Amino acid sequence: MSERSNTIGEELLALRSKQNGRINPTDAVKWARKHTKSRLHDALEWDDAVAGERYRIWQVRALIGAYVLDVSTGDRQFISLTIDRSEGGYRPLSEVISSPDLREIMVADALAELERVQRRYQRVSELQEVWRAADTVRARRGRTKEPAE
């Protein structure tokens, strides 16, 4: 593979394992570390202080979802809405559900996330009924699917 391929995607595809055809993220990082003129190298954060801080923030997000739960049901107690993402933060789910405006944002966020999942798994025939149900909800809300990215 040349040091400066056309796209990051091409570089990642070239790193597929000959044994199983998979792309191993650990191996991709090792390759990018050695190939400093590659697009993959350029796309990664190499400043350990910055990368470490981003990773710790990601870890806290995962911990909020895993450990801040309703004791009786095991359900999440906090949710991150798109309107909060620029500053960061999680709102109590009970507050979101009880506010018509926040609830509307939560439903729109959920449908947008479902659309991303649908694009990823569109060809899975076992899920066609799920996609039809989502389309029904969107139609009831007067909204169509977002165009594919």
N, C-alpha and C positions, 0 to 999 in steps of 0.2 A: 504494500500500500504506500502510495506517495506520502511525503510529509505534509503536503497541502492539498488534500482532496477537495472536491467541490462543495460538499456539505458535511455537516456533523452526522447526518443520517448515513451517508456513504461510509464514513469512518466507522461508525458503530456497526454497520452491517458487515464490514470487512473484519471486524473483531469476533464474529460468530465462531463458536467452538466447532472444530472439525468433527469432534466426537458426537455432539448432540444438537448442534445448530443453534444453541442459545447464546445470548449476549450476557456475559457476566460483568456486572458493574464494577466489581473489585479489579478484575483484569483490565477493564476499560480505563479505570483511573491510573493503574500502573503504566499502561501504554501511553496515556496522555502525559503523564509525568516525564516520560522519556522523550516524547515527541513534542517539544516545546513550540514548534511552528505549526502544529495541527490546529484545526478549528475546534476540536474537542478540548484541547488544552486551553484555548482562548475562552471557551464557554464555562470553564470551571473556576471556582474561587480557590486561589492558591495561598492566600494570606490566612494562616492558621487562626489568627485572632478573630478575623471576620467570620471564617467558616465555622469555627468553634462556637461563636455566639449564635449564629444562625441555627446550628444543629441543636444547641441547648433550647432555643425558642421552639423549634420543631418538637423536641422531646416534651416540653411542658404542655404543648397543645395535645400531644398524644396522652399525656398523663391526666389532663383535665377530662378528656373523653373516657378514659379508663377507670378513673378513681373518684371523680366527683359525681356520685350516683345516688339516686333515691334508694334508701336502704330497703324499703319494702318491695319495690319493683325491679330494681337493678337498672332502671332507665337513667339516661343522662339528665343532669339538672341544669346544665348550661349549654348555650348554643352560640355559635359565631354567625352573625348575619353579614351579608355583603356590605351593608352600610357601615359596619364597624371595622372592616378589614384594613382601611388605610391607617387607622390609629391602633388597631389591634384590640382584642378584648372579647369577652364572652358575656352574654346576658343570661340571667336566670330564665329557663324555659317557661316557667309559670308566668313570668312577666310578658313574655312574647306571646304566649297563647291567649292571655287575657286582654291584650291590646289589639283591636282590629287592624290598625296600621302595621304594627310589627308582625302580626300573624300573616298578613298579606305578603309582606316581604319574605317571611319564612317559607310560605308556600311557593312563591316565585323562585326563591333560591333552591328549594327542593326539586321543582320541576326542571330548572336549569341543570342541576346535578344529574337528574334522571335522563335528561337529553344527552349529556356527555356519556353516561353509561350506555344508553341506547345506541349511540354512534359506535361505541366500542364493541357491543355485543349484538348488533343488528342482525347478523346472520345466524344467530342461535335460534333455531326453530322453536325450541321449548319455551322461549320467552316472548313469542309473538303475542300471546294473550296479555302479557304485562304491557307491551308497547301500545296495544289497542286501548287498554284501560287508561294509560297515560294520555293518549290522544283524546279520549273522551273527556278527561278532566280539563285538558287544555281548551278544548272546544267549549265546554261549559263556562270557562273563564274568559272566553273570547280571545284566546291567544293561540297562535300556531307555533309549531316547532321552529327553533332558530335554525338558520342555514348551517350546513356542515362547515366546520372550520377548515 
